[in-house]
Amino acid sequence: MGMAASQARWISLAARKSNVEYEGQQINQARTALANQSSELWNKLYDMDVPTAPSSNDYTKTQYTFQNGDSTQTISQIQDADYTDSDGIHYNSYVTYFAKISEYKGIRNTNSNPQVQYVVPTEEGVDPYYMVGTKKLTQLSTIDRTDTSSNSSWGTYSAALDQIAEDWPDTQIAKDWKNYKTNGDTSALENIYLWTDANSHVNFASATSNTTDSLEACRQDATAALHSYYSDYQSTNKEVSKYGIIEYDSSGRATSLQLEGSSVIYDLTTSSVTDDAAYNDAMNKYNYEKQVYEKNVQDINAKTEQIQTEDRTLELRLKALDTEQNALQTEMDAVHKIISKNIESTFKTFES
């Protein structure tokens, strides 16, 4: 190979080697970027909180009950206390429990087919009256209000209407009754009618009102529902809080209770109660979080696998470039020797 050809070949090889080295640098930078991405994914996976299934024990508590006659009272909370009453009795606890209490309440009765009639008698001296089904109604204004005996009808009706007005303050009956009680307007009693139903409840209803549930509205529209009201004692579970004296056994379990104002000592019964609704809510939340967690893990694994595939491809390319660079260097060394010999031969020619 001549001098010019050798030099041209060497320059070509040098340029190719430079390109190979540049491509290798680019690949190394790309692999570094992939390594950083892989590290970020690992850190993200490491920082993720693994969902933990709820334990039913966390939603189970000890519940105390005691018998008060035929009624079972359930204690909802026991708080430590340090209270001494006026009799010098010291109480160590403040107890909240649910008790069945009988309360006098105003109750609304709905009759979807009242069959209201307004009867005008043909006899002289007999006032018109309403009927609900087969029941003849009495106008409240006709009741003797002067009878103050303990078993008087007026006293019974007054107590019932007082309670109805308290529990149903927006009804026409309540407005008419309050008008009578506050202003002494006896004409308001003419709008209130009463009758005793099959359950021995004394029902009260308004003759007219601005709603569609009055006697007159139901008389004119057979599809209208009649609302009547009565008062009666209703048993309800009510939350009660009192100071108490609680005795405990050696394990810390409450064994007896004496409530403030009572000398009765109740034996406490212990049971374990699980809040199923709260536990199910927690389990639903866990299942959702578990699905989200598994989806995130799958996404991270998929991205990591993609990065590894790209990195393996780049690694193979880098190895090929290393092989090519070694081959180029070997050839460049060989061409360099040829050039050196040509130069040496040229100098010898000039010397001779």
Long-range contacts (C-beta under 8 A, 24 or more apart in sequence): 1-335, 1-338, 2-342, 3-339, 3-342, 3-343, 3-346, 6-335, 6-338, 6-339, 6-342, 7-339, 9-335, 10-332, 10-335, 10-336, 10-339, 13-328, 13-331, 13-332, 13-335, 14-332, 16-328, 17-325, 17-328, 17-329, 17-332, 20-321, 20-324, 20-325, 20-328, 21-325, 23-321, 24-318, 24-321, 24-322, 24-325, 27-314, 27-317, 27-318, 27-321, 28-318, 30-314, 31-311, 31-314, 31-315, 31-318, 34-307, 34-310, 34-311, 34-314, 35-311, 37-303, 37-307, 38-304, 38-307, 38-308, 41-300, 41-303, 41-304, 41-307, 42-304, 44-300, 45-297, 45-300, 48-293, 48-296, 48-297, 49-293, 50-293, 51-286, 51-289, 51-290, 51-293, 52-286, 53-283, 53-286, 54-279, 54-282, 54-283, 54-286, 56-274, 56-279, 58-282, 59-274, 59-275, 59-276, 59-278, 59-279, 59-282, 60-272, 60-273, 60-274, 60-275, 61-272, 61-273, 61-275, 62-253, 62-270, 62-271, 62-272, 62-273, 63-270, 63-271, 63-272, 63-273, 64-254, 64-257, 64-268, 64-269, 64-270, 65-268, 65-269, 65-271, 66-97, 66-257, 66-266, 66-267, 66-268, 66-269, 67-266, 67-267, 68-99, 68-266, 71-99, 71-100, 73-97, 73-98, 73-99, 73-100, 74-98, 75-257, 75-268, 76-239, 78-246, 78-254, 81-243, 83-243, 85-243, 85-260, 89-245, 89-260, 90-245, 91-243, 91-244, 91-245, 91-260, 92-244, 92-245, 92-246, 93-243, 93-244, 93-245, 93-246, 93-257, 94-241, 94-242, 94-243, 94-244, 95-241, 95-242, 95-243, 95-244, 95-246, 95-257, 95-259, 96-239, 96-240, 96-241, 97-239, 97-240, 97-241, 98-237, 98-238, 98-239, 98-240, 99-237, 99-238, 99-240, 100-235, 100-236, 100-237, 100-238, 101-235, 101-236, 101-237, 101-238, 101-240, 102-233, 102-234, 102-235, 103-233, 103-234, 103-236, 103-238, 104-159, 104-163, 104-231, 104-232, 104-233, 104-234, 105-163, 105-167, 105-231, 105-232, 105-233, 105-234, 106-160, 106-163, 106-164, 106-165, 106-166, 106-167, 106-168, 106-229, 106-230, 106-231, 107-167, 107-229, 107-230, 107-231, 107-232, 107-234, 108-168, 108-227, 108-228, 108-229, 109-197, 109-201, 109-203, 109-227, 109-228, 109-229, 109-230, 110-225, 110-226, 110-227, 111-225, 111-226, 111-227, 111-228, 112-225, 114-218, 114-225, 114-226, 115-222, 116-215, 116-218, 116-219, 116-226, 117-219, 118-215, 118-216, 118-219, 130-193, 130-207, 130-215, 130-219, 132-195, 132-205, 132-215, 132-226, 132-228, 135-195, 135-196, 135-197, 136-195, 137-193, 137-194, 137-195, 137-205, 137-215, 138-193, 138-194, 138-195, 139-189, 139-190, 139-192, 139-193, 140-189, 140-190, 140-192, 140-193, 140-194, 140-204, 141-186, 141-187, 141-189, 141-190, 141-192, 156-202, 157-194, 157-202, 157-204, 159-231, 160-202, 160-204, 160-230, 160-231, 161-192, 161-204, 161-231, 163-231, 164-204, 164-229, 164-230, 164-231, 168-229, 171-206, 171-209, 171-227, 171-229, 172-206, 172-208, 172-209, 172-210, 172-211, 172-214, 173-204, 173-205, 173-206, 173-229, 176-206, 197-230, 201-230, 201-232, 202-230, 203-228, 203-229, 203-230, 204-228, 204-229, 204-230, 205-229
